[in-house]
Amino acid sequence: MKKAVLFLLFVLVANQFFAQETKLSQSIDFNGYIQLRGITDFDNYTSFSVRRLKLWVKSKPGFSEYWSYKIQTTFSSFLQEKFFLQDVKIGYKTGRFSFDIGQFVPQYSLQRFQHDYILGPVERTKAVNVLIPDGTLGVRDIGLQINFITKNKFFETHLGLFNGYGIKEYRFKNSGYMFTHKSAVNIPIKKHLVKLGYSLQYRKAEDLQLHFILPDSVLFSGNDFRFNLFAMFKSKLIKLQAEYLNANLDGSKAYGYYFLSVINISKHQIVLSVEDYKDLIQETSDKPNYRIGYNYLIKDYKIKISLDNYFRLNSGKIENYYASLQLQLFLK
Protein backbone atom coordinates (compact mmCIF):
# COMPACT_ATOMS: atom_id res chain seq x y z
CA MET A 1 0.00 0.00 0.00
CA LYS A 2 2.96 2.32 0.70
CA LYS A 3 4.06 2.08 -2.93
CA ALA A 4 0.53 2.93 -4.09
CA VAL A 5 0.41 6.06 -1.91
CA LEU A 6 3.83 7.23 -3.10
CA PHE A 7 2.88 6.64 -6.72
CA LEU A 8 -0.40 8.53 -6.29
CA LEU A 9 1.44 11.48 -4.73
CA PHE A 10 3.86 11.50 -7.64
CA VAL A 11 0.99 11.50 -10.12
CA LEU A 12 -0.80 14.35 -8.34
CA VAL A 13 2.36 16.47 -8.37
CA ALA A 14 2.89 15.68 -12.06
CA ASN A 15 -0.71 16.65 -12.75
CA GLN A 16 -0.17 20.07 -11.14
CA PHE A 17 2.95 20.51 -13.23
CA PHE A 18 1.11 19.70 -16.47
CA ALA A 19 -1.71 22.05 -15.48
CA GLN A 20 0.76 24.92 -15.16
CA GLU A 21 2.58 24.16 -18.40
CA THR A 22 0.15 25.39 -21.08
CA LYS A 23 1.81 23.73 -24.07
CA LEU A 24 2.09 20.38 -22.31
CA SER A 25 -1.51 20.50 -21.11
CA GLN A 26 -2.66 21.09 -24.69
CA SER A 27 -1.03 17.88 -25.89
CA ILE A 28 -1.15 15.58 -22.83
CA ASP A 29 -4.27 14.31 -21.05
CA PHE A 30 -3.69 12.90 -17.57
CA ASN A 31 -6.52 11.56 -15.43
CA GLY A 32 -7.60 8.67 -13.26
CA TYR A 33 -10.14 7.56 -10.70
CA ILE A 34 -10.55 5.60 -7.48
CA GLN A 35 -13.21 3.05 -6.59
CA LEU A 36 -13.45 2.04 -2.91
CA ARG A 37 -15.78 -0.85 -2.12
CA GLY A 38 -17.28 -2.67 0.83
CA ILE A 39 -18.98 -6.03 0.31
CA THR A 40 -20.85 -8.42 2.62
CA ASP A 41 -23.15 -11.44 2.59
CA PHE A 42 -24.52 -10.42 6.03
CA ASP A 43 -23.38 -13.78 7.38
CA ASN A 44 -19.79 -15.02 7.23
CA TYR A 45 -18.13 -12.59 4.83
CA THR A 46 -17.36 -8.87 5.02
CA SER A 47 -14.52 -7.13 3.19
CA PHE A 48 -13.25 -3.70 2.14
CA SER A 49 -11.08 -3.15 -0.92
CA VAL A 50 -9.60 -0.72 -3.38
CA ARG A 51 -11.53 -2.05 -6.36
CA ARG A 52 -9.62 0.16 -8.76
CA LEU A 53 -7.10 2.95 -8.76
CA LYS A 54 -6.70 3.56 -12.48
CA LEU A 55 -4.33 6.15 -13.97
CA TRP A 56 -3.60 7.05 -17.56
CA VAL A 57 -1.63 9.43 -19.72
CA LYS A 58 -2.68 9.88 -23.34
CA SER A 59 -2.22 12.37 -26.15
CA LYS A 60 -4.76 15.05 -27.00
CA PRO A 61 -5.67 15.95 -30.61
CA GLY A 62 -3.16 18.82 -30.43
CA PHE A 63 -0.27 16.38 -30.03
CA SER A 64 -0.19 15.33 -33.69
CA GLU A 65 -2.43 15.27 -36.75
CA TYR A 66 -1.75 11.57 -37.29
CA TRP A 67 -0.09 10.02 -34.22
CA SER A 68 -1.40 9.30 -30.71
CA TYR A 69 -0.43 7.28 -27.65
CA LYS A 70 -1.87 5.94 -24.40
CA ILE A 71 -0.27 4.49 -21.26
CA GLN A 72 -2.49 3.13 -18.52
CA THR A 73 -1.86 1.39 -15.22
CA THR A 74 -4.13 0.15 -12.44
CA PHE A 75 -3.89 -0.84 -8.80
CA SER A 76 -6.36 -3.16 -7.10
CA SER A 77 -6.61 -5.10 -3.86
CA PHE A 78 -7.47 -8.06 -6.11
CA LEU A 79 -3.91 -7.82 -7.51
CA GLN A 80 -2.36 -8.07 -4.04
CA GLU A 81 -1.55 -4.34 -3.92
CA LYS A 82 0.65 -4.36 -7.02
CA PHE A 83 0.44 -1.94 -9.92
CA PHE A 84 -0.47 -3.60 -13.20
CA LEU A 85 0.57 -2.11 -16.54
CA GLN A 86 -2.47 -2.35 -18.79
CA ASP A 87 -2.20 -0.29 -21.99
CA VAL A 88 0.92 0.73 -23.90
CA LYS A 89 -0.49 1.77 -27.26
CA ILE A 90 0.59 3.86 -30.22
CA GLY A 91 -2.04 4.96 -32.72
CA TYR A 92 -1.88 6.26 -36.28
CA LYS A 93 -4.84 7.76 -38.13
CA THR A 94 -5.29 8.56 -41.79
CA GLY A 95 -8.69 9.43 -43.22
CA ARG A 96 -11.37 7.12 -41.84
CA PHE A 97 -8.80 4.41 -40.99
CA SER A 98 -6.75 4.12 -37.82
CA PHE A 99 -4.11 1.65 -36.61
CA ASP A 100 -3.37 0.52 -33.05
CA ILE A 101 0.01 -1.04 -32.22
CA GLY A 102 1.18 -2.31 -28.84
CA GLN A 103 -0.53 -3.75 -25.76
CA PHE A 104 -4.28 -3.15 -25.50
CA VAL A 105 -7.72 -4.79 -25.38
CA PRO A 106 -8.70 -6.40 -28.72
CA GLN A 107 -12.03 -5.06 -30.02
CA TYR A 108 -14.59 -7.67 -28.94
CA SER A 109 -17.99 -7.42 -27.17
CA LEU A 110 -20.15 -4.39 -26.40
CA GLN A 111 -19.91 -4.23 -22.60
CA ARG A 112 -16.14 -4.70 -22.53
CA PHE A 113 -15.75 -1.38 -24.34
CA GLN A 114 -18.09 0.51 -22.04
CA HIS A 115 -15.89 2.16 -19.40
CA ASP A 116 -16.31 0.62 -15.95
CA TYR A 117 -16.69 4.09 -14.43
CA ILE A 118 -19.77 4.72 -16.63
CA LEU A 119 -21.34 1.25 -16.38
CA GLY A 120 -24.64 0.95 -14.54
CA PRO A 121 -23.65 -2.23 -12.65
CA VAL A 122 -20.56 -2.20 -10.44
CA GLU A 123 -19.10 -5.14 -12.40
CA ARG A 124 -19.26 -6.48 -15.94
CA THR A 125 -21.01 -9.81 -16.36
CA LYS A 126 -19.01 -13.00 -15.85
CA ALA A 127 -19.65 -14.19 -19.41
CA VAL A 128 -18.01 -11.03 -20.77
CA ASN A 129 -15.11 -11.14 -18.29
CA VAL A 130 -14.35 -14.77 -19.12
CA LEU A 131 -15.29 -15.28 -22.78
CA ILE A 132 -13.67 -12.26 -24.44
CA PRO A 133 -10.44 -13.34 -26.23
CA ASP A 134 -8.06 -12.69 -23.29
CA GLY A 135 -10.59 -12.54 -20.48
CA THR A 136 -8.62 -14.71 -18.05
CA LEU A 137 -5.21 -14.03 -19.63
CA GLY A 138 -4.83 -10.40 -18.58
CA VAL A 139 -7.61 -8.99 -20.82
CA ARG A 140 -5.01 -7.31 -23.06
CA ASP A 141 -2.79 -8.77 -25.77
CA ILE A 142 0.17 -7.58 -27.83
CA GLY A 143 -0.33 -7.01 -31.53
CA LEU A 144 -1.85 -4.66 -34.07
CA GLN A 145 -5.37 -3.69 -35.07
CA ILE A 146 -6.92 -1.90 -38.07
CA ASN A 147 -10.04 0.20 -37.47
CA PHE A 148 -12.49 1.84 -39.86
CA ILE A 149 -15.33 4.19 -38.83
CA THR A 150 -17.56 6.06 -41.25
CA LYS A 151 -17.80 9.84 -40.95
CA ASN A 152 -21.31 9.73 -39.48
CA LYS A 153 -20.26 6.81 -37.19
CA PHE A 154 -23.07 4.66 -38.63
CA PHE A 155 -20.71 1.73 -39.32
CA GLU A 156 -17.49 0.63 -37.63
CA THR A 157 -15.28 -2.41 -38.09
CA HIS A 158 -12.04 -3.71 -36.56
CA LEU A 159 -9.55 -6.42 -37.52
CA GLY A 160 -6.67 -7.49 -35.27
CA LEU A 161 -3.70 -9.87 -35.16
CA PHE A 162 -2.21 -10.72 -31.74
CA ASN A 163 0.18 -13.09 -29.95
CA GLY A 164 -2.83 -14.90 -28.54
CA TYR A 165 -1.66 -15.69 -25.01
CA GLY A 166 -2.50 -12.47 -23.16
CA ILE A 167 -0.07 -10.39 -21.09
CA LYS A 168 0.48 -12.35 -17.88
CA GLU A 169 3.61 -13.83 -19.45
CA TYR A 170 5.82 -13.20 -22.46
CA ARG A 171 6.83 -16.20 -24.58
CA PHE A 172 10.05 -15.95 -26.53
CA LYS A 173 9.16 -19.10 -28.47
CA ASN A 174 5.48 -18.92 -29.38
CA SER A 175 3.83 -20.93 -32.14
CA GLY A 176 0.29 -19.66 -31.52
CA TYR A 177 -1.55 -16.58 -32.84
CA MET A 178 -4.96 -14.94 -32.68
CA PHE A 179 -7.23 -13.07 -35.13
CA THR A 180 -10.08 -10.86 -33.92
CA HIS A 181 -12.85 -9.05 -35.77
CA LYS A 182 -15.73 -6.85 -34.68
CA SER A 183 -18.35 -4.86 -36.60
CA ALA A 184 -21.28 -2.72 -35.47
CA VAL A 185 -23.89 -0.32 -36.82
CA ASN A 186 -25.19 2.71 -34.90
CA ILE A 187 -28.75 3.59 -35.94
CA PRO A 188 -30.09 6.96 -34.74
CA ILE A 189 -33.87 7.04 -34.30
CA LYS A 190 -34.90 10.61 -33.42
CA LYS A 191 -33.14 11.19 -30.07
CA HIS A 192 -32.57 7.48 -29.46
CA LEU A 193 -29.78 5.14 -30.52
CA VAL A 194 -29.86 1.49 -31.58
CA LYS A 195 -26.56 -0.39 -31.78
CA LEU A 196 -26.23 -3.87 -33.33
CA GLY A 197 -23.09 -5.88 -33.88
CA TYR A 198 -21.02 -9.04 -33.67
CA SER A 199 -17.50 -10.15 -32.74
CA LEU A 200 -15.35 -13.05 -33.97
CA GLN A 201 -12.13 -14.61 -32.75
CA TYR A 202 -9.94 -17.46 -33.98
CA ARG A 203 -6.89 -18.57 -32.02
CA LYS A 204 -4.36 -21.29 -32.58
CA ALA A 205 -3.82 -21.96 -28.89
CA GLU A 206 -0.69 -23.36 -27.31
CA ASP A 207 -0.70 -24.55 -23.67
CA LEU A 208 -3.21 -21.99 -22.38
CA GLN A 209 -4.65 -22.16 -18.87
CA LEU A 210 -8.18 -20.86 -19.39
CA HIS A 211 -9.43 -20.14 -15.87
CA PHE A 212 -13.20 -20.31 -15.32
CA ILE A 213 -13.66 -22.06 -18.68
CA LEU A 214 -11.64 -25.26 -18.18
CA PRO A 215 -10.37 -26.87 -14.94
CA ASP A 216 -7.15 -25.26 -13.69
CA SER A 217 -5.32 -28.56 -14.20
CA VAL A 218 -5.96 -28.44 -17.97
CA LEU A 219 -3.66 -26.69 -20.48
CA PHE A 220 -5.48 -26.21 -23.78
CA SER A 221 -3.81 -26.49 -27.18
CA GLY A 222 -5.80 -26.47 -30.40
CA ASN A 223 -8.45 -24.44 -32.21
CA ASP A 224 -10.23 -21.79 -30.15
CA PHE A 225 -13.12 -20.17 -32.05
CA ARG A 226 -15.39 -17.62 -30.37
CA PHE A 227 -18.27 -15.41 -31.45
CA ASN A 228 -20.41 -12.73 -29.84
CA LEU A 229 -23.69 -11.00 -30.72
CA PHE A 230 -24.84 -7.76 -29.09
CA ALA A 231 -27.66 -5.21 -29.21
CA MET A 232 -28.39 -1.96 -27.37
CA PHE A 233 -31.19 0.61 -27.22
CA LYS A 234 -30.32 3.92 -25.58
CA SER A 235 -32.43 6.97 -24.77
CA LYS A 236 -32.22 9.73 -22.19
CA LEU A 237 -34.45 7.78 -19.81
CA ILE A 238 -33.39 4.15 -20.32
CA LYS A 239 -30.68 1.92 -21.71
CA LEU A 240 -31.37 -1.70 -22.64
CA GLN A 241 -28.68 -4.06 -23.85
CA ALA A 242 -28.01 -7.77 -24.29
CA GLU A 243 -25.15 -10.00 -25.41
CA TYR A 244 -24.52 -13.63 -26.21
CA LEU A 245 -20.97 -15.05 -26.10
CA ASN A 246 -19.79 -18.50 -27.22
CA ALA A 247 -16.39 -20.25 -27.08
CA ASN A 248 -15.75 -23.46 -29.05
CA LEU A 249 -12.59 -25.25 -27.90
CA ASP A 250 -12.07 -28.09 -30.38
CA GLY A 251 -15.77 -28.98 -30.16
CA SER A 252 -16.34 -28.31 -26.44
CA LYS A 253 -18.53 -25.24 -25.93
CA ALA A 254 -18.79 -22.67 -23.13
CA TYR A 255 -21.33 -19.87 -23.50
CA GLY A 256 -23.16 -17.12 -21.66
CA TYR A 257 -25.55 -14.19 -21.99
CA TYR A 258 -26.96 -11.22 -20.11
CA PHE A 259 -29.87 -8.77 -20.27
CA LEU A 260 -29.29 -5.37 -18.67
CA SER A 261 -31.49 -2.32 -18.10
CA VAL A 262 -30.43 1.04 -16.64
CA ILE A 263 -33.15 3.60 -15.81
CA ASN A 264 -32.05 7.24 -15.47
CA ILE A 265 -34.05 9.65 -13.30
CA SER A 266 -32.18 12.93 -12.83
CA LYS A 267 -29.14 12.02 -10.65
CA HIS A 268 -30.50 8.56 -9.90
CA GLN A 269 -29.97 5.27 -11.74
CA ILE A 270 -31.78 1.98 -11.21
CA VAL A 271 -29.98 -1.12 -12.48
CA LEU A 272 -31.68 -4.47 -13.24
CA SER A 273 -29.99 -7.43 -14.90
CA VAL A 274 -29.94 -11.18 -15.33
CA GLU A 275 -26.93 -13.17 -16.54
CA ASP A 276 -26.01 -16.81 -17.09
CA TYR A 277 -22.75 -18.56 -17.89
CA LYS A 278 -22.10 -22.23 -18.71
CA ASP A 279 -18.46 -23.35 -18.37
CA LEU A 280 -16.71 -26.68 -18.99
CA ILE A 281 -16.06 -27.41 -15.31
CA GLN A 282 -18.29 -30.10 -13.79
CA GLU A 283 -17.99 -28.86 -10.20
CA THR A 284 -19.42 -25.37 -10.81
CA SER A 285 -23.08 -24.36 -10.62
CA ASP A 286 -24.51 -23.03 -13.89
CA LYS A 287 -27.55 -21.13 -12.66
CA PRO A 288 -28.52 -17.54 -13.59
CA ASN A 289 -27.51 -14.62 -11.38
CA TYR A 290 -29.56 -11.47 -10.81
CA ARG A 291 -28.55 -7.90 -10.00
CA ILE A 292 -30.53 -5.04 -8.49
CA GLY A 293 -28.56 -1.84 -8.13
CA TYR A 294 -28.83 1.87 -7.44
CA ASN A 295 -26.42 4.68 -8.36
CA TYR A 296 -26.46 8.25 -7.08
CA LEU A 297 -24.58 10.57 -9.44
CA ILE A 298 -23.33 13.33 -7.15
CA LYS A 299 -21.31 14.91 -9.96
CA ASP A 300 -22.24 12.82 -12.98
CA TYR A 301 -19.89 9.80 -13.10
CA LYS A 302 -16.98 11.76 -11.54
CA ILE A 303 -18.39 11.40 -8.02
CA LYS A 304 -20.75 8.44 -7.73
CA ILE A 305 -22.11 6.21 -4.96
CA SER A 306 -23.35 2.73 -5.90
CA LEU A 307 -25.38 0.18 -3.96
CA ASP A 308 -25.47 -3.28 -5.53
CA ASN A 309 -27.30 -6.52 -4.72
CA TYR A 310 -26.13 -9.67 -6.53
CA PHE A 311 -27.74 -13.07 -5.99
CA ARG A 312 -28.93 -16.40 -7.38
CA LEU A 313 -32.38 -17.96 -7.13
CA ASN A 314 -32.82 -21.68 -6.39
CA SER A 315 -36.38 -23.00 -6.11
CA GLY A 316 -37.55 -19.52 -5.18
CA LYS A 317 -34.88 -19.07 -2.49
CA ILE A 318 -32.06 -16.52 -2.61
CA GLU A 319 -28.54 -17.98 -2.66
CA ASN A 320 -25.02 -16.53 -2.93
CA TYR A 321 -26.25 -13.07 -1.97
CA TYR A 322 -23.73 -10.22 -1.83
CA ALA A 323 -24.38 -6.55 -1.13
CA SER A 324 -21.81 -3.94 -2.20
CA LEU A 325 -21.39 -0.25 -1.44
CA GLN A 326 -18.94 1.63 -3.66
CA LEU A 327 -17.62 5.19 -3.85
CA GLN A 328 -16.13 6.42 -7.14
CA LEU A 329 -14.07 9.59 -7.36
CA PHE A 330 -12.14 11.07 -10.30
CA LEU A 331 -8.82 12.80 -9.71
CA LYS A 332 -9.86 15.80 -11.81
GIGIKA-V458289 format. One line per field, one symbol per residue. phi: phi as a letter, one per 30 degrees, with the letter a starting at -180 (. if undefined). psi: psi as a letter, one per 30 degrees, with the letter a starting at -180 (. if undefined). Layout:
phi->???
psi->???
//
This chain:
phi->.eddddddddddddddddddceddddcbccalabbcbcbachbcbbabaddabcbbbbdceddadccaaabbbbbaddchhcdbdccbbccbbbiccbbcbkcadddaidddcceddcedddbdddedeccdececcjidbclbbcbbbdddidbbbbbbbbejbibdaccdbbccabcbabbacccdbhccbcbbabbbbbbddbhccceicceddcccbkcccbbbbbabbbbddbbbabbbbbbcchjcccaaaabbbbccbhccbccbabbbbccccdddcccdcbbbbbbccdbhddbbcbcbbbabcbhicdbhdbcbbbccbdda
psi->eeeeeeeeeeeeeeeeeeefjeeefffkjklllkjkkkklggdfkkkkljekjkklklklffelfelllkkkllkkffghhkkjjdkjkkkkkjbfklkkkbjlkkjkleefgjkfffkelfllleeeeeflehegggellkalkkkkkleggekklkklkleggagflkjfjkgllkklkkklkjjkjcglkkkkalkkkkkjkjhkjikgelkffkkkkakjkklkklkkkkaeekkklllkkkkjjhfkkkllllkkkjkkjcgkkkkklklkkjahjeflkillklkjlkkjjeibffjkkkkkkklkkjhfkklhkkkkkkkkklf.
//
